[in-house]
Amino acid sequence: MELKSSNKNIRIVGCAGIVAGAAMVATSQESFVHTFGMGILAGGLVFLVLPFFRTTWRK
C-alpha cells in the first residue's frame, strides 16, 4: 500500500503507535513493560500531531 501524502503515512504510524502503546499498558503487569508502553504511546501521539505542525511551518 503506497500513499501519496507523507502526512497520511505519519498519521497511520501515529495511530498504530497509540494502539500498540495502549495495548501494552493495558496488558502489562511489570513496571518496565508499562514504561515501554507509555513511551510507544507518547511517540504515537507525537507522530499523530506532527502533520499539523508541518503544515503550519510551511506558510
Biopython code that builds the backbone (N, CA, C, O; Angstrom):
import numpy as np
from Bio.PDB.StructureBuilder import StructureBuilder

atoms = [
    (1, "MET", "N", (0.843, -1.178, 0.000)),
    (1, "MET", "CA", (0.000, 0.000, 0.000)),
    (1, "MET", "C", (0.887, 1.240, 0.000)),
    (1, "MET", "O", (1.700, 1.440, 0.902)),
    (2, "GLU", "N", (0.718, 2.057, -1.015)),
    (2, "GLU", "CA", (1.518, 3.269, -1.104)),
    (2, "GLU", "C", (0.583, 4.475, -1.101)),
    (2, "GLU", "O", (-0.328, 4.574, -1.923)),
    (3, "LEU", "N", (0.820, 5.367, -0.184)),
    (3, "LEU", "CA", (0.027, 6.584, -0.107)),
    (3, "LEU", "C", (0.832, 7.738, -0.677)),
    (3, "LEU", "O", (2.053, 7.785, -0.527)),
    (4, "LYS", "N", (0.159, 8.656, -1.323)),
    (4, "LYS", "CA", (0.846, 9.777, -1.958)),
    (4, "LYS", "C", (1.272, 10.837, -0.957)),
    (4, "LYS", "O", (2.293, 11.494, -1.162)),
    (5, "SER", "N", (0.529, 11.019, 0.103)),
    (5, "SER", "CA", (0.801, 12.084, 1.063)),
    (5, "SER", "C", (1.616, 11.552, 2.236)),
    (5, "SER", "O", (1.255, 10.552, 2.857)),
    (6, "SER", "N", (2.715, 12.233, 2.529)),
    (6, "SER", "CA", (3.512, 11.812, 3.687)),
    (6, "SER", "C", (2.777, 12.100, 4.992)),
    (6, "SER", "O", (3.015, 11.424, 5.993)),
    (7, "ASN", "N", (1.886, 13.093, 4.999)),
    (7, "ASN", "CA", (1.108, 13.380, 6.205)),
    (7, "ASN", "C", (0.222, 12.197, 6.578)),
    (7, "ASN", "O", (0.066, 11.887, 7.760)),
    (8, "LYS", "N", (-0.356, 11.538, 5.585)),
    (8, "LYS", "CA", (-1.197, 10.369, 5.866)),
    (8, "LYS", "C", (-0.358, 9.229, 6.409)),
    (8, "LYS", "O", (-0.784, 8.519, 7.319)),
    (9, "ASN", "N", (0.838, 9.049, 5.852)),
    (9, "ASN", "CA", (1.722, 7.993, 6.355)),
    (9, "ASN", "C", (2.085, 8.243, 7.808)),
    (9, "ASN", "O", (2.077, 7.314, 8.616)),
    (10, "ILE", "N", (2.402, 9.480, 8.148)),
    (10, "ILE", "CA", (2.769, 9.818, 9.522)),
    (10, "ILE", "C", (1.592, 9.591, 10.458)),
    (10, "ILE", "O", (1.773, 9.107, 11.575)),
    (11, "ARG", "N", (0.392, 9.935, 10.013)),
    (11, "ARG", "CA", (-0.793, 9.725, 10.852)),
    (11, "ARG", "C", (-1.066, 8.243, 11.074)),
    (11, "ARG", "O", (-1.479, 7.842, 12.162)),
    (12, "ILE", "N", (-0.835, 7.426, 10.042)),
    (12, "ILE", "CA", (-1.036, 5.981, 10.199)),
    (12, "ILE", "C", (-0.050, 5.425, 11.217)),
    (12, "ILE", "O", (-0.423, 4.609, 12.060)),
    (13, "VAL", "N", (1.202, 5.859, 11.146)),
    (13, "VAL", "CA", (2.209, 5.421, 12.120)),
    (13, "VAL", "C", (1.818, 5.883, 13.521)),
    (13, "VAL", "O", (1.975, 5.136, 14.487)),
    (14, "GLY", "N", (1.307, 7.111, 13.636)),
    (14, "GLY", "CA", (0.872, 7.620, 14.933)),
    (14, "GLY", "C", (-0.265, 6.814, 15.519)),
    (14, "GLY", "O", (-0.246, 6.479, 16.703)),
    (15, "CYS", "N", (-1.254, 6.499, 14.701)),
    (15, "CYS", "CA", (-2.383, 5.695, 15.180)),
    (15, "CYS", "C", (-1.925, 4.301, 15.599)),
    (15, "CYS", "O", (-2.379, 3.770, 16.613)),
    (16, "ALA", "N", (-1.030, 3.716, 14.820)),
    (16, "ALA", "CA", (-0.516, 2.390, 15.171)),
    (16, "ALA", "C", (0.264, 2.440, 16.482)),
    (16, "ALA", "O", (0.167, 1.521, 17.296)),
    (17, "GLY", "N", (1.030, 3.500, 16.692)),
    (17, "GLY", "CA", (1.776, 3.647, 17.940)),
    (17, "GLY", "C", (0.864, 3.812, 19.140)),
    (17, "GLY", "O", (1.123, 3.261, 20.210)),
    (18, "ILE", "N", (-0.200, 4.570, 18.958)),
    (18, "ILE", "CA", (-1.149, 4.767, 20.057)),
    (18, "ILE", "C", (-1.826, 3.446, 20.418)),
    (18, "ILE", "O", (-1.962, 3.116, 21.596)),
    (19, "VAL", "N", (-2.246, 2.699, 19.413)),
    (19, "VAL", "CA", (-2.906, 1.419, 19.668)),
    (19, "VAL", "C", (-1.940, 0.437, 20.332)),
    (19, "VAL", "O", (-2.301, -0.235, 21.298)),
    (20, "ALA", "N", (-0.715, 0.358, 19.813)),
    (20, "ALA", "CA", (0.266, -0.570, 20.390)),
    (20, "ALA", "C", (0.637, -0.167, 21.814)),
    (20, "ALA", "O", (0.741, -1.021, 22.695)),
    (21, "GLY", "N", (0.836, 1.121, 22.042)),
    (21, "GLY", "CA", (1.184, 1.583, 23.384)),
    (21, "GLY", "C", (0.068, 1.354, 24.378)),
    (21, "GLY", "O", (0.313, 0.924, 25.505)),
    (22, "ALA", "N", (-1.166, 1.639, 23.966)),
    (22, "ALA", "CA", (-2.301, 1.426, 24.861)),
    (22, "ALA", "C", (-2.481, -0.058, 25.176)),
    (22, "ALA", "O", (-2.821, -0.418, 26.303)),
    (23, "ALA", "N", (-2.254, -0.912, 24.191)),
    (23, "ALA", "CA", (-2.371, -2.353, 24.431)),
    (23, "ALA", "C", (-1.297, -2.836, 25.398)),
    (23, "ALA", "O", (-1.570, -3.662, 26.269)),
    (24, "MET", "N", (-0.074, -2.323, 25.246)),
    (24, "MET", "CA", (0.997, -2.738, 26.156)),
    (24, "MET", "C", (0.733, -2.259, 27.577)),
    (24, "MET", "O", (0.981, -2.991, 28.535)),
    (25, "VAL", "N", (0.229, -1.031, 27.720)),
    (25, "VAL", "CA", (-0.065, -0.506, 29.055)),
    (25, "VAL", "C", (-1.203, -1.299, 29.691)),
    (25, "VAL", "O", (-1.159, -1.607, 30.882)),
    (26, "ALA", "N", (-2.221, -1.630, 28.899)),
    (26, "ALA", "CA", (-3.379, -2.339, 29.444)),
    (26, "ALA", "C", (-3.046, -3.769, 29.861)),
    (26, "ALA", "O", (-3.629, -4.285, 30.814)),
    (27, "THR", "N", (-2.122, -4.408, 29.161)),
    (27, "THR", "CA", (-1.838, -5.811, 29.453)),
    (27, "THR", "C", (-0.607, -6.024, 30.319)),
    (27, "THR", "O", (-0.329, -7.154, 30.721)),
    (28, "SER", "N", (0.132, -4.969, 30.614)),
    (28, "SER", "CA", (1.388, -5.152, 31.349)),
    (28, "SER", "C", (1.149, -5.226, 32.850)),
    (28, "SER", "O", (0.223, -4.620, 33.388)),
    (29, "GLN", "N", (2.008, -5.984, 33.499)),
    (29, "GLN", "CA", (1.988, -6.046, 34.951)),
    (29, "GLN", "C", (3.351, -5.713, 35.529)),
    (29, "GLN", "O", (3.481, -5.524, 36.738)),
    (30, "GLU", "N", (4.359, -5.639, 34.688)),
    (30, "GLU", "CA", (5.695, -5.274, 35.139)),
    (30, "GLU", "C", (5.931, -3.797, 34.838)),
    (30, "GLU", "O", (5.414, -3.265, 33.855)),
    (31, "SER", "N", (6.701, -3.156, 35.673)),
    (31, "SER", "CA", (6.896, -1.716, 35.510)),
    (31, "SER", "C", (7.678, -1.384, 34.243)),
    (31, "SER", "O", (7.413, -0.360, 33.613)),
    (32, "PHE", "N", (8.651, -2.240, 33.851)),
    (32, "PHE", "CA", (9.424, -1.958, 32.641)),
    (32, "PHE", "C", (8.538, -1.980, 31.410)),
    (32, "PHE", "O", (8.636, -1.098, 30.556)),
    (33, "VAL", "N", (7.670, -2.983, 31.311)),
    (33, "VAL", "CA", (6.787, -3.090, 30.153)),
    (33, "VAL", "C", (5.802, -1.932, 30.141)),
    (33, "VAL", "O", (5.472, -1.407, 29.077)),
    (34, "HIS", "N", (5.334, -1.532, 31.311)),
    (34, "HIS", "CA", (4.423, -0.396, 31.407)),
    (34, "HIS", "C", (5.118, 0.882, 30.927)),
    (34, "HIS", "O", (4.527, 1.660, 30.177)),
    (35, "THR", "N", (6.354, 1.102, 31.347)),
    (35, "THR", "CA", (7.105, 2.286, 30.924)),
    (35, "THR", "C", (7.374, 2.250, 29.428)),
    (35, "THR", "O", (7.269, 3.276, 28.755)),
    (36, "PHE", "N", (7.717, 1.085, 28.903)),
    (36, "PHE", "CA", (7.952, 0.929, 27.471)),
    (36, "PHE", "C", (6.673, 1.222, 26.686)),
    (36, "PHE", "O", (6.722, 1.875, 25.643)),
    (37, "GLY", "N", (5.536, 0.746, 27.180)),
    (37, "GLY", "CA", (4.256, 1.019, 26.534)),
    (37, "GLY", "C", (3.903, 2.495, 26.554)),
    (37, "GLY", "O", (3.350, 3.019, 25.587)),
    (38, "MET", "N", (4.222, 3.170, 27.656)),
    (38, "MET", "CA", (3.966, 4.615, 27.718)),
    (38, "MET", "C", (4.842, 5.366, 26.718)),
    (38, "MET", "O", (4.405, 6.355, 26.130)),
    (39, "GLY", "N", (6.073, 4.901, 26.522)),
    (39, "GLY", "CA", (6.956, 5.517, 25.529)),
    (39, "GLY", "C", (6.417, 5.364, 24.121)),
    (39, "GLY", "O", (6.451, 6.308, 23.332)),
    (40, "ILE", "N", (5.918, 4.178, 23.804)),
    (40, "ILE", "CA", (5.326, 3.955, 22.483)),
    (40, "ILE", "C", (4.069, 4.798, 22.323)),
    (40, "ILE", "O", (3.834, 5.367, 21.257)),
    (41, "LEU", "N", (3.263, 4.883, 23.371)),
    (41, "LEU", "CA", (2.046, 5.689, 23.333)),
    (41, "LEU", "C", (2.373, 7.163, 23.111)),
    (41, "LEU", "O", (1.726, 7.826, 22.301)),
    (42, "ALA", "N", (3.364, 7.674, 23.820)),
    (42, "ALA", "CA", (3.766, 9.075, 23.649)),
    (42, "ALA", "C", (4.327, 9.319, 22.253)),
    (42, "ALA", "O", (4.046, 10.350, 21.641)),
    (43, "GLY", "N", (5.114, 8.381, 21.750)),
    (43, "GLY", "CA", (5.642, 8.515, 20.389)),
    (43, "GLY", "C", (4.533, 8.516, 19.351)),
    (43, "GLY", "O", (4.590, 9.261, 18.372)),
    (44, "GLY", "N", (3.526, 7.683, 19.566)),
    (44, "GLY", "CA", (2.382, 7.671, 18.653)),
    (44, "GLY", "C", (1.636, 8.989, 18.655)),
    (44, "GLY", "O", (1.196, 9.462, 17.608)),
    (45, "LEU", "N", (1.493, 9.582, 19.832)),
    (45, "LEU", "CA", (0.835, 10.891, 19.908)),
    (45, "LEU", "C", (1.639, 11.959, 19.181)),
    (45, "LEU", "O", (1.070, 12.828, 18.520)),
    (46, "VAL", "N", (2.959, 11.896, 19.303)),
    (46, "VAL", "CA", (3.810, 12.869, 18.597)),
    (46, "VAL", "C", (3.642, 12.719, 17.093)),
    (46, "VAL", "O", (3.482, 13.715, 16.387)),
    (47, "PHE", "N", (3.676, 11.485, 16.593)),
    (47, "PHE", "CA", (3.522, 11.274, 15.159)),
    (47, "PHE", "C", (2.122, 11.634, 14.675)),
    (47, "PHE", "O", (1.956, 12.038, 13.524)),
    (48, "LEU", "N", (1.120, 11.497, 15.527)),
    (48, "LEU", "CA", (-0.238, 11.849, 15.135)),
    (48, "LEU", "C", (-0.405, 13.357, 15.006)),
    (48, "LEU", "O", (-1.137, 13.823, 14.133)),
    (49, "VAL", "N", (0.259, 14.122, 15.859)),
    (49, "VAL", "CA", (0.120, 15.582, 15.865)),
    (49, "VAL", "C", (1.127, 16.250, 14.924)),
    (49, "VAL", "O", (0.923, 17.398, 14.531)),
    (50, "LEU", "N", (2.194, 15.564, 14.561)),
    (50, "LEU", "CA", (3.266, 16.144, 13.758)),
    (50, "LEU", "C", (2.801, 16.776, 12.444)),
    (50, "LEU", "O", (3.290, 17.857, 12.118)),
    (51, "PRO", "N", (1.890, 16.177, 11.667)),
    (51, "PRO", "CA", (1.476, 16.820, 10.410)),
    (51, "PRO", "C", (0.832, 18.192, 10.603)),
    (51, "PRO", "O", (0.924, 19.037, 9.713)),
    (52, "PHE", "N", (0.194, 18.429, 11.726)),
    (52, "PHE", "CA", (-0.405, 19.742, 11.957)),
    (52, "PHE", "C", (0.666, 20.818, 12.064)),
    (52, "PHE", "O", (0.483, 21.933, 11.576)),
    (53, "PHE", "N", (1.790, 20.482, 12.705)),
    (53, "PHE", "CA", (2.879, 21.444, 12.828)),
    (53, "PHE", "C", (3.610, 21.626, 11.508)),
    (53, "PHE", "O", (4.079, 22.725, 11.214)),
    (54, "ARG", "N", (3.717, 20.572, 10.708)),
    (54, "ARG", "CA", (4.394, 20.682, 9.414)),
    (54, "ARG", "C", (3.652, 21.620, 8.488)),
    (54, "ARG", "O", (4.282, 22.408, 7.781)),
    (55, "THR", "N", (2.325, 21.560, 8.471)),
    (55, "THR", "CA", (1.565, 22.442, 7.593)),
    (55, "THR", "C", (1.611, 23.875, 8.093)),
    (55, "THR", "O", (1.541, 24.808, 7.293)),
    (56, "THR", "N", (1.728, 24.069, 9.396)),
    (56, "THR", "CA", (1.821, 25.418, 9.955)),
    (56, "THR", "C", (3.162, 26.051, 9.614)),
    (56, "THR", "O", (3.220, 27.245, 9.321)),
    (57, "TRP", "N", (4.242, 25.272, 9.646)),
    (57, "TRP", "CA", (5.573, 25.816, 9.380)),
    (57, "TRP", "C", (5.785, 26.160, 7.915)),
    (57, "TRP", "O", (6.634, 26.996, 7.606)),
    (58, "ARG", "N", (5.044, 25.545, 7.004)),
    (58, "ARG", "CA", (5.228, 25.799, 5.572)),
    (58, "ARG", "C", (4.732, 27.170, 5.156)),
    (58, "ARG", "O", (5.200, 27.709, 4.152)),
    (59, "LYS", "N", (3.809, 27.745, 5.890)),
    (59, "LYS", "CA", (3.195, 29.021, 5.489)),
    (59, "LYS", "C", (4.123, 30.175, 5.600)),
    (59, "LYS", "O", (3.742, 31.305, 5.296)),
]
sb = StructureBuilder()
sb.init_structure("model")
sb.init_model(0)
sb.init_chain("A")
sb.init_seg("    ")
for serial, (resi, resn, name, xyz) in enumerate(atoms, 1):
    if name == "N":
        sb.init_residue(resn, " ", resi, " ")
    sb.init_atom(name, np.array(xyz, "f"), 0.0, 1.0, " ", f" {name:<3s}", serial, name[0])
structure = sb.get_structure()
